[in-house]
Amino acid sequence: MAAYWIAHVNIKDPAQYKNYMDLAPAAFRRFNARFLARGGEAETLEGTPFQKHVVIEFDDYQSALQCYHSPEYQRARAEREAVADALITLVDGL
């Protein structure tokens, strides 16, 4: 059963955030991730607004979790930490 990362991001330094964007795809490729939504027009109807919203589909929950904890993603995450605030939720599909 598919699983999803749902990410909400506020970028504080777009130039430095590019480092994350350059590194993260290695992890996503390794775990067969598919982007279903990535930025674009969005409107927060309830809760704290974020600038960017991303939905990523994985083959299963375990693959999604392994991707997050992979060395490739953790390296990218380290580049993102100081330059963006992120809320990432992993959810099982139906």
RAWOVEN-V743206 format. One line per field, one symbol per residue. ss: DSSP state (a for helix, b for strand, c for the rest). phi: phi as a letter, one per 20 degrees, with the letter a starting at -180 (. if undefined). burial: # if it has 16 or more other ideal C-beta (glycine too) atoms within 10 Angstrom, else .. A space follows every 10 residues. Layout:
ss: ???
phi: ???
burial: ???
This chain:
ss: ccbbbbbbbb bccaaaaaaa aaaaaaaaaa cccbbbbbcc cccccccccc cbbbbbbbcc aaaaaaaaac aaaaaaaaaa accbbbbbbb bbcc
phi: .fcceddccd eecgfffggf ffeggffffg dlfcfdbbmm fbceebnffc fcccccecfb fffffffgef gfffffgffe gedbdcccdd cffe
burial: ..###.###. #.....#.## ..##..##.. #.#....... .........# .###.###.. #.##..##.# .##..##.## ..##.#...# ....
